[in-house]
């Protein structure tokens, strides 16, 4: 079974906004785990988490474009440092390095293909 996005159940949307403002680690963890679980995806957008607002009877799906994986991981590693989850920090750093190598490889491939036309 593949990655299942985490669901956050709140009464109203502002409750989730408060969690974001408070830098709730569970949000960063859901984002990072969602990206790490989808490193090899071909999808352009990856569903990371859902916010279920009970009073509004609404669901908000949080996604990230594949092209933003690196910056999103870089932004969220600070939360792992704050929580002293250093082994996970290394996993994130390794993923960032791999994604950057893939990015460079893709650029080289595109350049060489354009020269061959």
C-alpha positions in Angstrom: 0.0 0.0 0.0 1.3 3.5 -0.9 1.5 6.7 1.1 -1.8 7.8 2.7 -1.9 11.6 3.3 -2.5 12.5 7.0 -5.8 14.0 7.9 -6.2 16.9 10.3 -9.7 17.2 11.8 -10.5 20.7 13.1 -13.7 22.5 14.0 -13.0 25.5 11.7 -10.3 26.5 9.3 -8.9 29.0 11.7 -8.0 26.1 14.0 -5.6 24.8 11.4 -4.2 28.3 10.7 -3.5 28.4 14.5 -1.6 25.1 14.2 0.5 26.5 11.3 1.2 29.7 13.2 2.3 27.7 16.2 4.6 25.6 13.9 2.9 22.4 14.9 5.5 19.7 14.1 2.8 17.3 12.9 2.2 19.5 9.9 5.9 19.6 8.9 6.1 15.9 9.5 3.2 15.2 7.2 4.7 17.4 4.5 8.1 15.8 4.7 6.9 12.2 4.9 4.6 12.8 1.9 7.4 14.1 -0.2 9.8 11.4 0.9 7.2 8.7 0.1 6.7 10.2 -3.4 10.3 10.9 -4.4 10.0 8.7 -7.5 6.6 9.7 -8.6 5.9 10.9 -12.1 2.9 13.0 -10.9 3.2 16.8 -11.1 1.2 17.3 -7.9 1.5 15.2 -4.8 -1.3 15.2 -2.1 0.5 15.7 1.3 -2.3 16.2 3.8 -6.0 17.0 4.2 -7.6 19.4 6.5 -11.2 18.4 7.5 -13.2 21.3 8.9 -16.2 19.8 10.7 -18.3 23.0 11.2 -17.8 24.0 7.6 -18.3 20.5 6.3 -15.3 21.1 4.1 -12.1 19.3 3.2 -9.0 21.1 2.0 -6.3 19.0 0.3 -2.8 20.3 0.6 -0.6 19.4 -2.4 2.9 20.3 -3.6 4.2 20.4 -7.1 7.1 18.1 -7.8 9.3 21.1 -8.8 9.0 22.5 -5.3 10.1 19.3 -3.5 13.6 20.7 -2.8 12.5 24.1 -1.4 9.7 22.5 0.6 12.1 20.0 2.2 14.6 22.8 2.8 11.9 24.9 4.5 10.8 22.1 6.7 14.1 20.6 7.9 14.3 23.4 10.5 11.3 21.9 12.3 13.1 18.6 12.6 16.2 20.3 14.0 14.0 22.1 16.6 12.5 18.7 17.6 16.1 17.2 17.7 15.2 14.5 15.1 18.7 14.4 13.7 18.4 11.0 11.9 15.4 12.4 10.1 17.3 15.5 9.3 19.9 13.3 7.5 17.2 11.6 5.6 15.8 14.9 4.4 19.3 16.2 3.5 20.0 13.0 1.5 16.7 13.5 -0.3 17.5 17.1 -1.1 20.9 16.1 -2.5 19.3 13.3 -4.6 16.6 15.7 -6.0 19.3 18.3 -6.9 21.3 15.6 -8.7 18.2 14.5 -10.6 17.5 18.2 -11.5 21.0 18.6 -12.9 20.8 15.4 -14.8 17.4 16.4 -16.3 18.9 19.8 -17.4 22.0 18.0 -19.0 19.6 15.6 -20.8 17.5 18.5 -22.1 20.5 20.5 -23.3 22.1 17.5 -25.1 18.8 16.6 -26.7 18.3 20.2 -28.0 21.8 20.1 -29.5 21.0 16.9 -31.4 18.0 18.4 -33.1 
